[in-house]
Amino acid sequence: MKAWPRELSVGLALAALLAALAAFAPGFFAPQPLLSLAAREAPVLLVACGAAMVIVCRQIDISSGSQFAVVSVVAGLLAAEGWPPAAVATAALALGTALGALNGFLVAGLGLPSIVVTLATMVTWREGLRWWRQGAFVNLPDGLQWLGLGQTAGQWTLLATALALLTLLALAARHLAAGRHLYAVGSDAEAARLAGIRPGAVTFGAFTAAGALTALAALMNVIQSPQVDPKSGTGLELKAIAAVVVGGVAIAGGRGRLAGVLLGLLLLATVGPALTHLRIEAHWEKAIQGAIILLAVAAEGARRRPA
Amino acid sequence: MGRAARPRDPPSLPLMIKPALSLLLCGLVFLAGCGRAPEAARDAGGGGKRLTVALLPKSKGNAYFISCRAGAEKAARALGVELLFDGPTDTDPAKQNEIIENWITLGVDVIAAACENREGISTALRKAQARGIKVITYDADALPDARAFFVNQATPEGIGHTLMDEAARLTNAEGEFAVILSTLTASNMQEWLKHIRARLAEKYPKMKLVAVRPCDDQKDKAQAEATTLMSAHPNLRLLMNICSPAVPGAAEAVKQAGKAGQVKVIGLGLPNENRRYVKDGVTDSVILWKTEDLGALTVEAAVALARGALQPGATTFRTAAGASYEVKGDQILLGQPFIFNRANIDQFNF
């Protein structure tokens, strides 16, 4: 009971919301639109996993939305140039990994604060993209959408990929040394160092992995439509961090589970569509999401104080 | 006014060269095939010196302004004036001011500016006016005292009414529709929505606006919003998208839901971003103004202002080509927005 309090409360909130929808707007559960919405959130889940790793490590990355946009546009342009999908994916993953590694180097290598570093990279990538592309959409070649799988199979594939990766990462966090080091460094970097862990390497690894996950997320988003919007990913970093915090990952590092992140994302992502289905004005969406985040942070504070 | 000191007048140019230049230019204009050689000759030869109009876009690489430029160049050729076109590579208010300073030094006759920063650019434009340069704005206005006229491409009322009328036309003025906008707080969105609602209340009693949803100016979010709107409102007949990324976003959602034709898609946007959906019959109408016409009208107005044909207080503006535009206060109105659809979209590339 005590081991899963946050996941339980988030799960209950989600269940209550779904029950309200089942009672008052059963149309929400129509399979086709629901699958479409879930497929659209699959990339967000991966970005949130990256954010969780960075936050567990007691750092923060607010540049993931900009990384997402840069990778999306570059992948789109390469595909439009006629690169085969596998080559596009490789290049995109390499680019995302490099962008993440740059953050990691600046934070772990030079010892700069991650909020400042990733604020700088966030603005630089976003503005650089604006300067370079002038806001123009990238038209993708025919046949790239759903990688030729067709819409329904494509959407299921995206969903399955995201959930499989989440499971793998959750298992790695528990059972691999690298995963446990992440928590150790996030709890107490000095103690971790004395225990023979290299905090710098772990931090660098977390940012790099987050970059790679963001790149994969970007690819999973790009293949869902025939055009790339260079503004895509704006605000994505906040959505991801919100899911992480609501999911019970301690913002001060060292604690939290990816299962919670999944629940946090599901809860936050359901609010908007739920309001539309319940015929409630859109004004309330951000207010409700804000209240959920506030509750989560307050619960976190209450949990830390008595100890 | 310091007109005599302006370095634009080329005093060192031998007098004989001017007629020769005029002839050459006539020849060029004639070769360009626009068929207005006689007029150009009159302007260039009779007036003695060619008028220079400097056109400032928000950013010069943007397809929207490139298309404005094309119209401006046509008008400049027809009027026999010289057109300079320069702007920031990116939307950069400081760079805009720099370019205006350069044009003041160069001594152009008219500056026509699309302003990135309303307040920021006004100081530079006032300085230009003080040096005897005529100033007008187009696309996005400066402060009123920093320019003589603003060429207004579309009034909020014109946009709201065109959208609502088009929605009514496509649905036979019956049934539910929803609006997707950029954000609930953006002032232009609120202004357009106000006119949409007013037109709806006034003319279309059988239509019902069931939801207004924001997409944060992102195509992907608009797609998710449209998906949810269609499932929450199964009788939805039309999605009206009043920010440009929402139009292709909503179209993709309609296509993925297999509801093309059943749920109509219209909106404010650029032809290039919507071309494939318009051609596929998913998106019915994309509403904007003809950017070439905006560029042309701007140059026409700039030249008329410099030649004294356009004075403050005018209520109509008649172009040299004979077209007539309404002038409201100090704004020259381009007129009703233009509707791009399957029949005409291939004529436009921006």
Boltz contact constraints between the chains, C-beta under 6 A:
constraints:
  - contact:
      token1: [A, 27]
      token2: [B, 231]
      max_distance: 6.0
  - contact:
      token1: [A, 30]
      token2: [B, 231]
      max_distance: 6.0
  - contact:
      token1: [A, 33]
      token2: [B, 227]
      max_distance: 6.0
  - contact:
      token1: [A, 33]
      token2: [B, 231]
      max_distance: 6.0
  - contact:
      token1: [A, 36]
      token2: [B, 227]
      max_distance: 6.0
  - contact:
      token1: [A, 36]
      token2: [B, 256]
      max_distance: 6.0
  - contact:
      token1: [A, 40]
      token2: [B, 224]
      max_distance: 6.0
  - contact:
      token1: [A, 131]
      token2: [B, 90]
      max_distance: 6.0
  - contact:
      token1: [A, 134]
      token2: [B, 61]
      max_distance: 6.0
  - contact:
      token1: [A, 134]
      token2: [B, 62]
      max_distance: 6.0
  - contact:
      token1: [A, 137]
      token2: [B, 273]
      max_distance: 6.0
  - contact:
      token1: [A, 151]
      token2: [B, 256]
      max_distance: 6.0
  - contact:
      token1: [A, 225]
      token2: [B, 252]
      max_distance: 6.0
  - contact:
      token1: [A, 229]
      token2: [B, 219]
      max_distance: 6.0
  - contact:
      token1: [A, 229]
      token2: [B, 245]
      max_distance: 6.0
  - contact:
      token1: [A, 231]
      token2: [B, 218]
      max_distance: 6.0
  - contact:
      token1: [A, 232]
      token2: [B, 220]
      max_distance: 6.0
  - contact:
      token1: [A, 273]
      token2: [B, 228]
      max_distance: 6.0
  - contact:
      token1: [A, 276]
      token2: [B, 228]
      max_distance: 6.0
  - contact:
      token1: [A, 276]
      token2: [B, 232]
      max_distance: 6.0
  - contact:
      token1: [A, 277]
      token2: [B, 232]
      max_distance: 6.0
  - contact:
      token1: [A, 282]
      token2: [B, 213]
      max_distance: 6.0
  - contact:
      token1: [A, 282]
      token2: [B, 214]
      max_distance: 6.0
